[in-house]
Amino acid sequence: MSNLKQLENLQREVKTPLDEPSIPRPSMPDFYMPAMPPMGLINAIENWVKALLSRRRFRQRFLPLLGYDDHILEDMGHNREDIEWASRLPVRKDAFRALQRRRAQRNNKSTRCAR
């Protein structure tokens, strides 16, 4: 046998070993989903970030109003105590909506007293 034939036989043996059984690949499931965190966790984080951003917007818009005089705030339809109260609410509460509700209640009380 020539050296070239011996080399070809060795290469063939290396490519397809006779002693090792072939290991079957695991079958791919019908529905494949990569690893990811639970959707509840993602939703909770998203809601928390939205609440923080909402609170930040409230502070950027309303806290500078505290620098104005009470008469100017009243002309705008706001009250200094209401703005301070809303700024102390927990982050989970929407301070802007709470301020709107409180202003509506104050307006309802003032219209009832005027009658």
Jmol script that loads the backbone (N, CA, C; Angstrom):
load data "model"
ATOM      1  N   MET A   1       0.828  -1.155   0.000  1.00  0.00           N
ATOM      2  CA  MET A   1       0.000   0.000   0.000  1.00  0.00           C
ATOM      3  C   MET A   1       0.885   1.235   0.000  1.00  0.00           C
ATOM      4  N   SER A   2       0.486   2.190  -0.773  1.00  0.00           N
ATOM      5  CA  SER A   2       1.310   3.390  -0.862  1.00  0.00           C
ATOM      6  C   SER A   2       1.022   4.313   0.319  1.00  0.00           C
ATOM      7  N   ASN A   3       1.926   5.214   0.515  1.00  0.00           N
ATOM      8  CA  ASN A   3       1.782   6.160   1.626  1.00  0.00           C
ATOM      9  C   ASN A   3       0.551   7.040   1.465  1.00  0.00           C
ATOM     10  N   LEU A   4       0.224   7.358   0.249  1.00  0.00           N
ATOM     11  CA  LEU A   4      -0.950   8.193  -0.015  1.00  0.00           C
ATOM     12  C   LEU A   4      -2.229   7.468   0.376  1.00  0.00           C
ATOM     13  N   LYS A   5      -2.337   6.195   0.092  1.00  0.00           N
ATOM     14  CA  LYS A   5      -3.528   5.421   0.440  1.00  0.00           C
ATOM     15  C   LYS A   5      -3.634   5.268   1.949  1.00  0.00           C
ATOM     16  N   GLN A   6      -2.506   5.087   2.627  1.00  0.00           N
ATOM     17  CA  GLN A   6      -2.535   4.969   4.081  1.00  0.00           C
ATOM     18  C   GLN A   6      -3.032   6.279   4.717  1.00  0.00           C
ATOM     19  N   LEU A   7      -2.574   7.391   4.197  1.00  0.00           N
ATOM     20  CA  LEU A   7      -3.001   8.696   4.696  1.00  0.00           C
ATOM     21  C   LEU A   7      -4.500   8.899   4.479  1.00  0.00           C
ATOM     22  N   GLU A   8      -5.009   8.499   3.323  1.00  0.00           N
ATOM     23  CA  GLU A   8      -6.445   8.627   3.045  1.00  0.00           C
ATOM     24  C   GLU A   8      -7.264   7.765   4.004  1.00  0.00           C
ATOM     25  N   ASN A   9      -6.795   6.553   4.281  1.00  0.00           N
ATOM     26  CA  ASN A   9      -7.501   5.664   5.214  1.00  0.00           C
ATOM     27  C   ASN A   9      -7.519   6.243   6.621  1.00  0.00           C
ATOM     28  N   LEU A  10      -6.399   6.826   7.047  1.00  0.00           N
ATOM     29  CA  LEU A  10      -6.352   7.437   8.370  1.00  0.00           C
ATOM     30  C   LEU A  10      -7.300   8.644   8.469  1.00  0.00           C
ATOM     31  N   GLN A  11      -7.339   9.437   7.423  1.00  0.00           N
ATOM     32  CA  GLN A  11      -8.237  10.597   7.425  1.00  0.00           C
ATOM     33  C   GLN A  11      -9.698  10.149   7.471  1.00  0.00           C
ATOM     34  N   ARG A  12     -10.024   9.097   6.764  1.00  0.00           N
ATOM     35  CA  ARG A  12     -11.384   8.580   6.766  1.00  0.00           C
ATOM     36  C   ARG A  12     -11.769   8.067   8.159  1.00  0.00           C
ATOM     37  N   GLU A  13     -10.844   7.426   8.838  1.00  0.00           N
ATOM     38  CA  GLU A  13     -11.109   6.915  10.180  1.00  0.00           C
ATOM     39  C   GLU A  13     -11.306   8.054  11.178  1.00  0.00           C
ATOM     40  N   VAL A  14     -10.549   9.113  11.015  1.00  0.00           N
ATOM     41  CA  VAL A  14     -10.682  10.253  11.906  1.00  0.00           C
ATOM     42  C   VAL A  14     -12.030  10.932  11.696  1.00  0.00           C
ATOM     43  N   LYS A  15     -12.455  11.041  10.448  1.00  0.00           N
ATOM     44  CA  LYS A  15     -13.728  11.695  10.155  1.00  0.00           C
ATOM     45  C   LYS A  15     -14.906  10.882  10.664  1.00  0.00           C
ATOM     46  N   THR A  16     -14.879   9.608  10.536  1.00  0.00           N
ATOM     47  CA  THR A  16     -15.974   8.753  10.993  1.00  0.00           C
ATOM     48  C   THR A  16     -15.404   7.684  11.913  1.00  0.00           C
ATOM     49  N   PRO A  17     -15.300   7.949  13.195  1.00  0.00           N
ATOM     50  CA  PRO A  17     -14.766   6.948  14.099  1.00  0.00           C
ATOM     51  C   PRO A  17     -15.714   5.758  14.213  1.00  0.00           C
ATOM     52  N   LEU A  18     -15.173   4.585  14.271  1.00  0.00           N
ATOM     53  CA  LEU A  18     -15.983   3.370  14.301  1.00  0.00           C
ATOM     54  C   LEU A  18     -16.392   2.981  15.725  1.00  0.00           C
ATOM     55  N   ASP A  19     -15.605   3.367  16.717  1.00  0.00           N
ATOM     56  CA  ASP A  19     -15.871   2.911  18.078  1.00  0.00           C
ATOM     57  C   ASP A  19     -16.973   3.722  18.782  1.00  0.00           C
ATOM     58  N   GLU A  20     -17.114   4.991  18.461  1.00  0.00           N
ATOM     59  CA  GLU A  20     -18.073   5.840  19.162  1.00  0.00           C
ATOM     60  C   GLU A  20     -19.448   5.754  18.504  1.00  0.00           C
ATOM     61  N   PRO A  21     -20.486   5.565  19.324  1.00  0.00           N
ATOM     62  CA  PRO A  21     -21.827   5.577  18.745  1.00  0.00           C
ATOM     63  C   PRO A  21     -22.238   7.025  18.430  1.00  0.00           C
ATOM     64  N   SER A  22     -23.032   7.206  17.446  1.00  0.00           N
ATOM     65  CA  SER A  22     -23.462   8.562  17.078  1.00  0.00           C
ATOM     66  C   SER A  22     -24.488   9.049  18.106  1.00  0.00           C
ATOM     67  N   ILE A  23     -24.296  10.279  18.582  1.00  0.00           N
ATOM     68  CA  ILE A  23     -25.188  10.875  19.579  1.00  0.00           C
ATOM     69  C   ILE A  23     -26.251  11.677  18.838  1.00  0.00           C
ATOM     70  N   PRO A  24     -27.512  11.333  19.060  1.00  0.00           N
ATOM     71  CA  PRO A  24     -28.558  12.078  18.345  1.00  0.00           C
ATOM     72  C   PRO A  24     -28.721  13.488  18.939  1.00  0.00           C
ATOM     73  N   ARG A  25     -28.981  14.439  18.094  1.00  0.00           N
ATOM     74  CA  ARG A  25     -29.225  15.811  18.549  1.00  0.00           C
ATOM     75  C   ARG A  25     -30.623  15.883  19.153  1.00  0.00           C
ATOM     76  N   PRO A  26     -30.790  16.657  20.195  1.00  0.00           N
ATOM     77  CA  PRO A  26     -32.137  16.796  20.755  1.00  0.00           C
ATOM     78  C   PRO A  26     -33.049  17.491  19.749  1.00  0.00           C
ATOM     79  N   SER A  27     -34.276  17.048  19.723  1.00  0.00           N
ATOM     80  CA  SER A  27     -35.212  17.635  18.761  1.00  0.00           C
ATOM     81  C   SER A  27     -35.624  19.025  19.235  1.00  0.00           C
ATOM     82  N   MET A  28     -35.873  19.899  18.293  1.00  0.00           N
ATOM     83  CA  MET A  28     -36.275  21.261  18.596  1.00  0.00           C
ATOM     84  C   MET A  28     -37.762  21.249  18.944  1.00  0.00           C
ATOM     85  N   PRO A  29     -38.155  21.858  20.071  1.00  0.00           N
ATOM     86  CA  PRO A  29     -39.573  21.866  20.428  1.00  0.00           C
ATOM     87  C   PRO A  29     -40.378  22.695  19.436  1.00  0.00           C
ATOM     88  N   ASP A  30     -41.690  22.446  19.418  1.00  0.00           N
ATOM     89  CA  ASP A  30     -42.557  23.184  18.499  1.00  0.00           C
ATOM     90  C   ASP A  30     -42.566  24.674  18.838  1.00  0.00           C
ATOM     91  N   PHE A  31     -42.566  24.989  20.119  1.00  0.00           N
ATOM     92  CA  PHE A  31     -42.576  26.378  20.567  1.00  0.00           C
ATOM     93  C   PHE A  31     -41.277  26.640  21.309  1.00  0.00           C
ATOM     94  N   TYR A  32     -40.406  27.410  20.729  1.00  0.00           N
ATOM     95  CA  TYR A  32     -39.120  27.697  21.342  1.00  0.00           C
ATOM     96  C   TYR A  32     -39.145  29.116  21.886  1.00  0.00           C
ATOM     97  N   MET A  33     -38.813  29.268  23.154  1.00  0.00           N
ATOM     98  CA  MET A  33     -38.773  30.586  23.750  1.00  0.00           C
ATOM     99  C   MET A  33     -37.444  30.750  24.475  1.00  0.00           C
ATOM    100  N   PRO A  34     -36.670  31.740  24.113  1.00  0.00           N
ATOM    101  CA  PRO A  34     -35.383  31.921  24.790  1.00  0.00           C
ATOM    102  C   PRO A  34     -35.595  32.291  26.251  1.00  0.00           C
ATOM    103  N   ALA A  35     -34.574  32.108  27.042  1.00  0.00           N
ATOM    104  CA  ALA A  35     -34.667  32.423  28.462  1.00  0.00           C
ATOM    105  C   ALA A  35     -34.899  33.913  28.640  1.00  0.00           C
ATOM    106  N   MET A  36     -35.862  34.263  29.468  1.00  0.00           N
ATOM    107  CA  MET A  36     -36.174  35.662  29.750  1.00  0.00           C
ATOM    108  C   MET A  36     -36.821  35.746  31.124  1.00  0.00           C
ATOM    109  N   PRO A  37     -36.788  36.915  31.746  1.00  0.00           N
ATOM    110  CA  PRO A  37     -37.405  37.047  33.069  1.00  0.00           C
ATOM    111  C   PRO A  37     -38.924  36.925  32.962  1.00  0.00           C
ATOM    112  N   PRO A  38     -39.592  36.652  34.061  1.00  0.00           N
ATOM    113  CA  PRO A  38     -41.056  36.534  34.033  1.00  0.00           C
ATOM    114  C   PRO A  38     -41.711  37.843  33.611  1.00  0.00           C
ATOM    115  N   MET A  39     -42.817  37.736  32.918  1.00  0.00           N
ATOM    116  CA  MET A  39     -43.501  38.928  32.422  1.00  0.00           C
ATOM    117  C   MET A  39     -44.029  39.787  33.571  1.00  0.00           C
ATOM    118  N   GLY A  40     -44.386  39.167  34.689  1.00  0.00           N
ATOM    119  CA  GLY A  40     -44.839  39.942  35.836  1.00  0.00           C
ATOM    120  C   GLY A  40     -43.755  40.871  36.355  1.00  0.00           C
ATOM    121  N   LEU A  41     -42.524  40.380  36.362  1.00  0.00           N
ATOM    122  CA  LEU A  41     -41.396  41.196  36.805  1.00  0.00           C
ATOM    123  C   LEU A  41     -41.160  42.355  35.840  1.00  0.00           C
ATOM    124  N   ILE A  42     -41.205  42.065  34.563  1.00  0.00           N
ATOM    125  CA  ILE A  42     -41.019  43.110  33.552  1.00  0.00           C
ATOM    126  C   ILE A  42     -42.112  44.165  33.690  1.00  0.00           C
ATOM    127  N   ASN A  43     -43.355  43.731  33.891  1.00  0.00           N
ATOM    128  CA  ASN A  43     -44.475  44.658  34.042  1.00  0.00           C
ATOM    129  C   ASN A  43     -44.315  45.515  35.295  1.00  0.00           C
ATOM    130  N   ALA A  44     -43.882  44.911  36.396  1.00  0.00           N
ATOM    131  CA  ALA A  44     -43.694  45.668  37.640  1.00  0.00           C
ATOM    132  C   ALA A  44     -42.599  46.725  37.483  1.00  0.00           C
ATOM    133  N   ILE A  45     -41.511  46.357  36.841  1.00  0.00           N
ATOM    134  CA  ILE A  45     -40.422  47.318  36.619  1.00  0.00           C
ATOM    135  C   ILE A  45     -40.880  48.445  35.711  1.00  0.00           C
ATOM    136  N   GLU A  46     -41.636  48.100  34.670  1.00  0.00           N
ATOM    137  CA  GLU A  46     -42.143  49.111  33.743  1.00  0.00           C
ATOM    138  C   GLU A  46     -43.085  50.084  34.453  1.00  0.00           C
ATOM    139  N   ASN A  47     -43.983  49.567  35.292  1.00  0.00           N
ATOM    140  CA  ASN A  47     -44.902  50.441  36.031  1.00  0.00           C
ATOM    141  C   ASN A  47     -44.150  51.337  37.007  1.00  0.00           C
ATOM    142  N   TRP A  48     -43.115  50.808  37.638  1.00  0.00           N
ATOM    143  CA  TRP A  48     -42.329  51.575  38.592  1.00  0.00           C
ATOM    144  C   TRP A  48     -41.607  52.725  37.885  1.00  0.00           C
ATOM    145  N   VAL A  49     -41.031  52.435  36.725  1.00  0.00           N
ATOM    146  CA  VAL A  49     -40.320  53.467  35.962  1.00  0.00           C
ATOM    147  C   VAL A  49     -41.305  54.535  35.478  1.00  0.00           C
ATOM    148  N   LYS A  50     -42.490  54.118  35.026  1.00  0.00           N
ATOM    149  CA  LYS A  50     -43.498  55.094  34.598  1.00  0.00           C
ATOM    150  C   LYS A  50     -43.917  56.004  35.745  1.00  0.00           C
ATOM    151  N   ALA A  51     -44.081  55.415  36.942  1.00  0.00           N
ATOM    152  CA  ALA A  51     -44.458  56.224  38.107  1.00  0.00           C
ATOM    153  C   ALA A  51     -43.358  57.220  38.458  1.00  0.00           C
ATOM    154  N   LEU A  52     -42.103  56.779  38.387  1.00  0.00           N
ATOM    155  CA  LEU A  52     -40.997  57.696  38.679  1.00  0.00           C
ATOM    156  C   LEU A  52     -40.929  58.831  37.663  1.00  0.00           C
ATOM    157  N   LEU A  53     -41.122  58.508  36.396  1.00  0.00           N
ATOM    158  CA  LEU A  53     -41.090  59.549  35.365  1.00  0.00           C
ATOM    159  C   LEU A  53     -42.258  60.522  35.528  1.00  0.00           C
ATOM    160  N   SER A  54     -43.420  59.994  35.893  1.00  0.00           N
ATOM    161  CA  SER A  54     -44.577  60.854  36.115  1.00  0.00           C
ATOM    162  C   SER A  54     -44.336  61.791  37.282  1.00  0.00           C
ATOM    163  N   ARG A  55     -43.750  61.275  38.352  1.00  0.00           N
ATOM    164  CA  ARG A  55     -43.453  62.116  39.513  1.00  0.00           C
ATOM    165  C   ARG A  55     -42.421  63.179  39.151  1.00  0.00           C
ATOM    166  N   ARG A  56     -41.447  62.799  38.340  1.00  0.00           N
ATOM    167  CA  ARG A  56     -40.419  63.762  37.927  1.00  0.00           C
ATOM    168  C   ARG A  56     -41.038  64.894  37.110  1.00  0.00           C
ATOM    169  N   ARG A  57     -41.954  64.538  36.179  1.00  0.00           N
ATOM    170  CA  ARG A  57     -42.635  65.558  35.384  1.00  0.00           C
ATOM    171  C   ARG A  57     -43.456  66.490  36.269  1.00  0.00           C
ATOM    172  N   PHE A  58     -44.134  65.906  37.266  1.00  0.00           N
ATOM    173  CA  PHE A  58     -44.921  66.728  38.186  1.00  0.00           C
ATOM    174  C   PHE A  58     -44.026  67.723  38.906  1.00  0.00           C
ATOM    175  N   ARG A  59     -42.913  67.236  39.416  1.00  0.00           N
ATOM    176  CA  ARG A  59     -42.000  68.123  40.146  1.00  0.00           C
ATOM    177  C   ARG A  59     -41.432  69.213  39.237  1.00  0.00           C
ATOM    178  N   GLN A  60     -41.138  68.874  37.995  1.00  0.00           N
ATOM    179  CA  GLN A  60     -40.592  69.873  37.070  1.00  0.00           C
ATOM    180  C   GLN A  60     -41.623  70.943  36.732  1.00  0.00           C
ATOM    181  N   ARG A  61     -42.899  70.572  36.700  1.00  0.00           N
ATOM    182  CA  ARG A  61     -43.934  71.516  36.290  1.00  0.00           C
ATOM    183  C   ARG A  61     -44.524  72.310  37.448  1.00  0.00           C
ATOM    184  N   PHE A  62     -44.720  71.656  38.584  1.00  0.00           N
ATOM    185  CA  PHE A  62     -45.480  72.307  39.642  1.00  0.00           C
ATOM    186  C   PHE A  62     -44.644  72.899  40.765  1.00  0.00           C
ATOM    187  N   LEU A  63     -43.521  72.317  41.092  1.00  0.00           N
ATOM    188  CA  LEU A  63     -42.731  72.871  42.189  1.00  0.00           C
ATOM    189  C   LEU A  63     -42.198  74.275  41.894  1.00  0.00           C
ATOM    190  N   PRO A  64     -41.862  74.616  40.652  1.00  0.00           N
ATOM    191  CA  PRO A  64     -41.480  76.017  40.396  1.00  0.00           C
ATOM    192  C   PRO A  64     -42.620  77.006  40.651  1.00  0.00           C
ATOM    193  N   LEU A  65     -43.869  76.521  40.620  1.00  0.00           N
ATOM    194  CA  LEU A  65     -45.000  77.422  40.883  1.00  0.00           C
ATOM    195  C   LEU A  65     -45.008  77.918  42.320  1.00  0.00           C
ATOM    196  N   LEU A  66     -44.352  77.182  43.215  1.00  0.00           N
ATOM    197  CA  LEU A  66     -44.317  77.603  44.613  1.00  0.00           C
ATOM    198  C   LEU A  66     -43.549  78.905  44.802  1.00  0.00           C
ATOM    199  N   GLY A  67     -42.776  79.303  43.829  1.00  0.00           N
ATOM    200  CA  GLY A  67     -42.049  80.563  43.890  1.00  0.00           C
ATOM    201  C   GLY A  67     -42.944  81.768  43.624  1.00  0.00           C
ATOM    202  N   TYR A  68     -44.149  81.524  43.086  1.00  0.00           N
ATOM    203  CA  TYR A  68     -45.075  82.623  42.801  1.00  0.00           C
ATOM    204  C   TYR A  68     -45.851  83.026  44.049  1.00  0.00           C
ATOM    205  N   ASP A  69     -46.453  84.193  43.977  1.00  0.00           N
ATOM    206  CA  ASP A  69     -47.291  84.710  45.050  1.00  0.00           C
ATOM    207  C   ASP A  69     -48.604  83.911  45.113  1.00  0.00           C
ATOM    208  N   ASP A  70     -49.254  83.883  46.288  1.00  0.00           N
ATOM    209  CA  ASP A  70     -50.505  83.137  46.449  1.00  0.00           C
ATOM    210  C   ASP A  70     -51.610  83.654  45.528  1.00  0.00           C
ATOM    211  N   HIS A  71     -51.638  84.949  45.270  1.00  0.00           N
ATOM    212  CA  HIS A  71     -52.668  85.514  44.397  1.00  0.00           C
ATOM    213  C   HIS A  71     -52.481  85.032  42.956  1.00  0.00           C
ATOM    214  N   ILE A  72     -51.254  84.944  42.512  1.00  0.00           N
ATOM    215  CA  ILE A  72     -50.980  84.459  41.151  1.00  0.00           C
ATOM    216  C   ILE A  72     -51.359  82.984  41.051  1.00  0.00           C
ATOM    217  N   LEU A  73     -51.026  82.213  42.087  1.00  0.00           N
ATOM    218  CA  LEU A  73     -51.408  80.799  42.093  1.00  0.00           C
ATOM    219  C   LEU A  73     -52.925  80.640  42.050  1.00  0.00           C
ATOM    220  N   GLU A  74     -53.608  81.504  42.786  1.00  0.00           N
ATOM    221  CA  GLU A  74     -55.069  81.443  42.795  1.00  0.00           C
ATOM    222  C   GLU A  74     -55.629  81.785  41.419  1.00  0.00           C
ATOM    223  N   ASP A  75     -55.024  82.743  40.731  1.00  0.00           N
ATOM    224  CA  ASP A  75     -55.450  83.080  39.372  1.00  0.00           C
ATOM    225  C   ASP A  75     -55.249  81.904  38.424  1.00  0.00           C
ATOM    226  N   MET A  76     -54.217  81.110  38.667  1.00  0.00           N
ATOM    227  CA  MET A  76     -53.966  79.920  37.843  1.00  0.00           C
ATOM    228  C   MET A  76     -54.879  78.762  38.211  1.00  0.00           C
ATOM    229  N   GLY A  77     -55.577  78.892  39.339  1.00  0.00           N
ATOM    230  CA  GLY A  77     -56.470  77.830  39.776  1.00  0.00           C
ATOM    231  C   GLY A  77     -55.809  76.842  40.716  1.00  0.00           C
ATOM    232  N   HIS A  78     -54.669  77.220  41.268  1.00  0.00           N
ATOM    233  CA  HIS A  78     -53.948  76.333  42.180  1.00  0.00           C
ATOM    234  C   HIS A  78     -53.902  76.935  43.574  1.00  0.00           C
ATOM    235  N   ASN A  79     -53.491  76.101  44.502  1.00  0.00           N
ATOM    236  CA  ASN A  79     -53.367  76.508  45.885  1.00  0.00           C
ATOM    237  C   ASN A  79     -52.014  76.002  46.375  1.00  0.00           C
ATOM    238  N   ARG A  80     -51.299  76.824  47.109  1.00  0.00           N
ATOM    239  CA  ARG A  80     -49.958  76.458  47.584  1.00  0.00           C
ATOM    240  C   ARG A  80     -49.999  75.189  48.433  1.00  0.00           C
ATOM    241  N   GLU A  81     -50.953  75.077  49.321  1.00  0.00           N
ATOM    242  CA  GLU A  81     -51.049  73.907  50.195  1.00  0.00           C
ATOM    243  C   GLU A  81     -51.320  72.632  49.392  1.00  0.00           C
ATOM    244  N   ASP A  82     -52.141  72.757  48.355  1.00  0.00           N
ATOM    245  CA  ASP A  82     -52.441  71.585  47.521  1.00  0.00           C
ATOM    246  C   ASP A  82     -51.201  71.102  46.773  1.00  0.00           C
ATOM    247  N   ILE A  83     -50.408  72.020  46.251  1.00  0.00           N
ATOM    248  CA  ILE A  83     -49.193  71.637  45.527  1.00  0.00           C
ATOM    249  C   ILE A  83     -48.202  70.978  46.476  1.00  0.00           C
ATOM    250  N   GLU A  84     -48.046  71.551  47.663  1.00  0.00           N
ATOM    251  CA  GLU A  84     -47.145  70.941  48.648  1.00  0.00           C
ATOM    252  C   GLU A  84     -47.650  69.571  49.080  1.00  0.00           C
ATOM    253  N   TRP A  85     -48.961  69.450  49.263  1.00  0.00           N
ATOM    254  CA  TRP A  85     -49.551  68.157  49.632  1.00  0.00           C
ATOM    255  C   TRP A  85     -49.295  67.117  48.546  1.00  0.00           C
ATOM    256  N   ALA A  86     -49.516  67.487  47.288  1.00  0.00           N
ATOM    257  CA  ALA A  86     -49.338  66.548  46.182  1.00  0.00           C
ATOM    258  C   ALA A  86     -47.875  66.144  46.019  1.00  0.00           C
ATOM    259  N   SER A  87     -46.960  67.040  46.341  1.00  0.00           N
ATOM    260  CA  SER A  87     -45.538  66.702  46.191  1.00  0.00           C
ATOM    261  C   SER A  87     -45.082  65.708  47.264  1.00  0.00           C
ATOM    262  N   ARG A  88     -45.828  65.590  48.366  1.00  0.00           N
ATOM    263  CA  ARG A  88     -45.472  64.645  49.421  1.00  0.00           C
ATOM    264  C   ARG A  88     -46.159  63.288  49.276  1.00  0.00           C
ATOM    265  N   LEU A  89     -46.988  63.124  48.270  1.00  0.00           N
ATOM    266  CA  LEU A  89     -47.664  61.839  48.068  1.00  0.00           C
ATOM    267  C   LEU A  89     -46.645  60.747  47.727  1.00  0.00           C
ATOM    268  N   PRO A  90     -46.975  59.477  48.009  1.00  0.00           N
ATOM    269  CA  PRO A  90     -46.064  58.394  47.624  1.00  0.00           C
ATOM    270  C   PRO A  90     -45.911  58.328  46.100  1.00  0.00           C
ATOM    271  N   VAL A  91     -44.833  57.726  45.664  1.00  0.00           N
ATOM    272  CA  VAL A  91     -44.526  57.675  44.227  1.00  0.00           C
ATOM    273  C   VAL A  91     -45.607  56.919  43.456  1.00  0.00           C
ATOM    274  N   ARG A  92     -46.192  55.921  44.083  1.00  0.00           N
ATOM    275  CA  ARG A  92     -47.211  55.119  43.386  1.00  0.00           C
ATOM    276  C   ARG A  92     -48.477  55.907  43.064  1.00  0.00           C
ATOM    277  N   LYS A  93     -48.734  56.962  43.825  1.00  0.00           N
ATOM    278  CA  LYS A  93     -49.909  57.800  43.568  1.00  0.00           C
ATOM    279  C   LYS A  93     -49.576  58.798  42.478  1.00  0.00           C
ATOM    280  N   ASP A  94     -50.515  59.032  41.582  1.00  0.00           N
ATOM    281  CA  ASP A  94     -50.330  60.019  40.524  1.00  0.00           C
ATOM    282  C   ASP A  94     -50.626  61.398  41.109  1.00  0.00           C
ATOM    283  N   ALA A  95     -49.588  62.180  41.333  1.00  0.00           N
ATOM    284  CA  ALA A  95     -49.723  63.471  42.005  1.00  0.00           C
ATOM    285  C   ALA A  95     -50.540  64.452  41.168  1.00  0.00           C
ATOM    286  N   PHE A  96     -50.409  64.405  39.858  1.00  0.00           N
ATOM    287  CA  PHE A  96     -51.138  65.339  39.007  1.00  0.00           C
ATOM    288  C   PHE A  96     -52.644  65.086  39.104  1.00  0.00           C
ATOM    289  N   ARG A  97     -53.048  63.817  39.026  1.00  0.00           N
ATOM    290  CA  ARG A  97     -54.485  63.492  39.129  1.00  0.00           C
ATOM    291  C   ARG A  97     -55.018  63.802  40.532  1.00  0.00           C
ATOM    292  N   ALA A  98     -54.225  63.527  41.552  1.00  0.00           N
ATOM    293  CA  ALA A  98     -54.648  63.833  42.919  1.00  0.00           C
ATOM    294  C   ALA A  98     -54.834  65.342  43.088  1.00  0.00           C
ATOM    295  N   LEU A  99     -53.954  66.112  42.484  1.00  0.00           N
ATOM    296  CA  LEU A  99     -54.066  67.573  42.550  1.00  0.00           C
ATOM    297  C   LEU A  99     -55.317  68.046  41.817  1.00  0.00           C
ATOM    298  N   GLN A 100     -55.615  67.437  40.683  1.00  0.00           N
ATOM    299  CA  GLN A 100     -56.829  67.794  39.945  1.00  0.00           C
ATOM    300  C   GLN A 100     -58.080  67.480  40.760  1.00  0.00           C
ATOM    301  N   ARG A 101     -58.109  66.286  41.394  1.00  0.00           N
ATOM    302  CA  ARG A 101     -59.272  65.915  42.207  1.00  0.00           C
ATOM    303  C   ARG A 101     -59.442  66.881  43.388  1.00  0.00           C
ATOM    304  N   ARG A 102     -58.342  67.212  44.026  1.00  0.00           N
ATOM    305  CA  ARG A 102     -58.409  68.112  45.177  1.00  0.00           C
ATOM    306  C   ARG A 102     -58.871  69.503  44.753  1.00  0.00           C
ATOM    307  N   ARG A 103     -58.411  69.959  43.593  1.00  0.00           N
ATOM    308  CA  ARG A 103     -58.838  71.265  43.091  1.00  0.00           C
ATOM    309  C   ARG A 103     -60.336  71.236  42.752  1.00  0.00           C
ATOM    310  N   ALA A 104     -60.799  70.117  42.164  1.00  0.00           N
ATOM    311  CA  ALA A 104     -62.227  70.001  41.840  1.00  0.00           C
ATOM    312  C   ALA A 104     -63.072  69.985  43.113  1.00  0.00           C
ATOM    313  N   GLN A 105     -62.595  69.284  44.153  1.00  0.00           N
ATOM    314  CA  GLN A 105     -63.323  69.276  45.425  1.00  0.00           C
ATOM    315  C   GLN A 105     -63.363  70.670  46.040  1.00  0.00           C
ATOM    316  N   ARG A 106     -62.245  71.380  45.969  1.00  0.00           N
ATOM    317  CA  ARG A 106     -62.197  72.736  46.527  1.00  0.00           C
ATOM    318  C   ARG A 106     -63.156  73.652  45.764  1.00  0.00           C
ATOM    319  N   ASN A 107     -63.211  73.498  44.426  1.00  0.00           N
ATOM    320  CA  ASN A 107     -64.116  74.327  43.626  1.00  0.00           C
ATOM    321  C   ASN A 107     -65.571  73.990  43.923  1.00  0.00           C
ATOM    322  N   ASN A 108     -65.869  72.713  44.148  1.00  0.00           N
ATOM    323  CA  ASN A 108     -67.233  72.319  44.475  1.00  0.00           C
ATOM    324  C   ASN A 108     -67.652  72.892  45.826  1.00  0.00           C
ATOM    325  N   LYS A 109     -66.758  72.896  46.783  1.00  0.00           N
ATOM    326  CA  LYS A 109     -67.070  73.450  48.108  1.00  0.00           C
ATOM    327  C   LYS A 109     -67.298  74.957  48.021  1.00  0.00           C
ATOM    328  N   SER A 110     -66.486  75.629  47.204  1.00  0.00           N
ATOM    329  CA  SER A 110     -66.626  77.081  47.103  1.00  0.00           C
ATOM    330  C   SER A 110     -67.927  77.451  46.388  1.00  0.00           C
ATOM    331  N   THR A 111     -68.361  76.664  45.410  1.00  0.00           N
ATOM    332  CA  THR A 111     -69.624  76.967  44.717  1.00  0.00           C
ATOM    333  C   THR A 111     -70.811  76.650  45.619  1.00  0.00           C
ATOM    334  N   ARG A 112     -70.693  75.654  46.509  1.00  0.00           N
ATOM    335  CA  ARG A 112     -71.774  75.346  47.438  1.00  0.00           C
ATOM    336  C   ARG A 112     -71.903  76.452  48.484  1.00  0.00           C
ATOM    337  N   CYS A 113     -70.781  76.974  48.932  1.00  0.00           N
ATOM    338  CA  CYS A 113     -70.814  78.044  49.955  1.00  0.00           C
ATOM    339  C   CYS A 113     -71.364  79.333  49.364  1.00  0.00           C
ATOM    340  N   ALA A 114     -71.151  79.553  48.077  1.00  0.00           N
ATOM    341  CA  ALA A 114     -71.597  80.807  47.447  1.00  0.00           C
ATOM    342  C   ALA A 114     -73.100  80.802  47.249  1.00  0.00           C
ATOM    343  N   ARG A 115     -73.745  79.676  47.240  1.00  0.00           N
ATOM    344  CA  ARG A 115     -75.195  79.603  47.022  1.00  0.00           C
ATOM    345  C   ARG A 115     -75.924  79.982  48.217  1.00  0.00           C
TER     346      ARG A 115
END
end "model"
wireframe off; spacefill off
backbone 0.3
color backbone group
